[in-house]
């Protein structure tokens, strides 16, 4: 079975508290009480601080989408490279030993895609097989691990480098002022993460084994989450139905997945749940009948770096590996939800 033999993350240097961001948005929308009254979400969404590619003044300057997207590419490539290089070191392999590169983003546009730029910067082989993924949203990081697993089941001697890059700050616009826009401004941060997934015949360090995976695209849910593309860039679309959906429809799907793999929930030590926000984590808790301890890793990540879209689950997995002290025989469940509406799930064994 494929195993995750290296993982690393990278954060921009600009650190801001939730109060910093709230005050900045108050200044942007001064004299508009219909906007500023929405800012109470900042105190209740579970985020305490975040990292951004630029100082707060940059986001308040009202730059257009063309400039913001160009800056996404310039700064994003450097951040993705940092995460990837650290990951390769942790996996104790050279760049030319990577056979497949899966790149995930949902917060910027680039052609050639960022993975093509990373090949030269990292020194990967010219014949590396590239798979850029856009549009999976918050499910993208888990989805990339699922697709790496699929590749390696058929190519057990190979290695896959997964790179997630999200600069959600570049989506922010001073013209975006409805309730969903404020939810996005309160939750999302910038970051990059990378993982090396190795086939079972590829030499390398030990790591969590991917025992089973599941991808589910739910019917009649297309309007629940996504981007609206406008002349001013991408605008978040998020339905109030998401938390109800998690409580009502996700639990049975997770239950079936675990039962098919003979894994009672009580045998899982680590729950790696994408931290969509405080209400989403509470919905996970209710749907999966979890105790408070099961949410600790996701809550901590949300508080310290915010929602990093596709990169969040790799940030949480890195915390589990480095701080959770997993032992032989420990099991974990990793899940993320994204536009579609879709879920990507993995069952992990140490």
C-alpha positions, -999 to 999 in steps of 0.1 A, spaced: 0 0 0 12 36 -7 26 55 23 32 92 31 70 93 36 74 131 39 54 161 47 62 198 52 44 232 53 53 268 46 37 301 58 42 337 47 60 360 72 31 385 77 12 373 108 -20 391 117 -45 386 145 -82 384 140 -86 418 156 -60 432 131 -81 420 101 -114 432 116 -101 467 122 -86 469 87 -120 459 72 -137 485 94 -115 511 79 -121 500 44 -159 501 49 -160 531 72 -194 548 71 -212 516 59 -229 502 90 -246 475 68 -212 460 63 -195 467 97 -224 450 116 -214 417 98 -180 418 114 -191 400 145 -183 368 126 -146 375 133 -150 368 170 -170 336 167 -155 316 138 -126 299 157 -97 318 141 -72 337 163 -44 346 138 -34 340 102 -5 345 78 -7 365 46 17 370 17 15 408 21 10 433 49 -27 443 56 -22 476 38 -18 458 5 -53 442 8 -69 475 17 -55 494 -13 -82 482 -37 -60 465 -63 -77 449 -93 -79 412 -100 -52 413 -127 -26 427 -102 -37 405 -74 -35 374 -96 0 384 -108 11 388 -72 -4 353 -64 18 338 -90 50 357 -80 47 350 -43 29 317 -45 56 300 -65 82 309 -39 60 297 -10 52 264 -28 89 259 -35 97 263 2 72 237 12 83 213 -15 120 215 -8 114 210 30 92 180 21 119 164 -1 144 168 27 120 152 52 114 123 28 152 119 24 150 118 -14 165 139 -43 142 158 -67 151 135 -96 135 106 -77 100 121 -80 80 105 -108 47 124 -105 38 159 -94 3 168 -84 -3 205 -78 -34 218 -62 -47 254 -59 -81 272 -59 -71 308 -52 -52 319 -83 -49 312 -120 -18 305 -141 -10 291 -175 16 276 -176 4 261 -143 25 265 -112 36 229 -113 54 236 -146 73 264 -129 82 242 -99 98 215 -121 127 238 -130 129 255 -96 130 222 -78 152 203 -103 126 177 -110 131 155 -141 118 167 -174 97 135 -178 79 140 -145 42 134 -150 23 166 -140 -13 168 -128 -25 203 -120 -58 203 -101 -81 234 -99 -117 235 -87 -117 210 -59 -115 238 -34 -111 228 2 -112 191 -8 -82 195 -30 -55 184 -6 -72 152 4 -82 147 -32 -46 149 -43 -36 123 -18 -64 101 -31 -52 105 -66 -16 98 -56 -28 66 -40 -46 56 -73 -14 62 -93 9 43 -69 -14 13 -67 -6 7 -104 31 20 -101 44 6 -68 80 16 -75 71 53 -80 69 84 -59 44 113 -61 51 148 -48 18 166 -38 20 204 -35 -9 225 -23 -7 263 -26 -34 287 -14 -31 325 -12 -67 332 -2 -58 368 6 -55 375 -31 -93 368 -35 -102 397 -11 -116 428 -27 -125 460 -11 -157 459 -32 -168 425 -17 -192 434 11 -220 408 15 -223 383 44 -205 355 25 -176 378 16 -172 386 53 -172 349 62 -144 344 37 -125 374 51 -128 360 86 -117 325 79 -92 321 51 -54 325 53 -23 319 31 -1 288 31 15 260 12 20 223 20 37 193 4 37 156 8 57 127 -7 37 96 -13 57 65 -21 47 32 -36 51 1 -14 82 -10 -34 99 25 -33 126 27 -6 123 54 20 113 63 55 82 49 72 50 69 73 13 65 76 0 39 51 -30 48 29 -52 18 37 -83 29 18 -98 60 0 -132 72 -10 -144 101 -32 -180 111 -32 -199 136 -53 -232 143 -38 -263 150 -59 -282 183 -59 -256 202 -41 -238 222 -68 -249 255 -54 -236 249 -19 -200 261 -24 -177 275 -50 -164 306 -67 -184 331 -88 -160 346 -114 -164 383 -119 -145 412 -135 -132 419 -99 -120 383 -95 -133 353 -76 -162 358 -51 -169 331 -25 -202 313 -28 -213 294 4 -247 282 13 -262 282 48 -272 246 40 -236 233 44 -237 226 81 -271 208 78 -257 188 50 -227 177 71 -250 166 99 -276 148 78 -257 133 48 -221 130 56 -223 108 87 -239 78 69 -213 81 41 -184 80 65 -201 52 84 -203 31 53 -167 38 43 -154 28 78 -176 -3 79 -165 -15 45 -129 -14 58 -137 -31 91 -128 0 111 -150 9 140 -148 47 148 -137 39 183 -105 23 169 -94 56 153 -69 76 173 -65 106 149 -93 125 132 -79 149 106 -109 170 96 -107 199 73 -114 230 95 -140 248 74 -149 269 104 -162 265 139 -197 256 128 -184 230 103 -163 213 130 -193 212 153 -213 196 125 -186 170 121 -187 163 158 -225 158 157 -226 138 125 -198 114 136 -206 113 173 -171 126 182 -157 137 216 -139 169 221 -105 153 218 -112 142 183 -115 178 172 -83 191 189 -60 190 159 -85 207 135 -95 233 161 -58 241 168 -50 245 131 -80 267 125 -71 290 155 -34 294 145 -35 296 107 -71 298 97 -88 279 69 -61 272 43 -85 256 18 -68 226 1 -36 229 22 -54 226 56 -55 188 59 -17 186 52 -10 212 79 -31 191 104 -14 159 93 20 174 99 9 185 134 -3 149 141 30 134 128 52 158 147 32 164 179 7 136 182 34 109 186 17 83 166 26 47 175 27 15 154 -8 3 149 -24 38 153 -51 46 128 -64 79 114 -92 92 93 -87 122 70 -115 140 53 -121 173 35 -152 187 18 -153 210 -12 -173 223 -41 -194 199 -60 -205 192 -32 -179 165 -27 -159 147 0 -125 131 -2 -117 105 25 -86 85 35 -81 58 61 -45 58 74 -25 32 94 8 39 112 
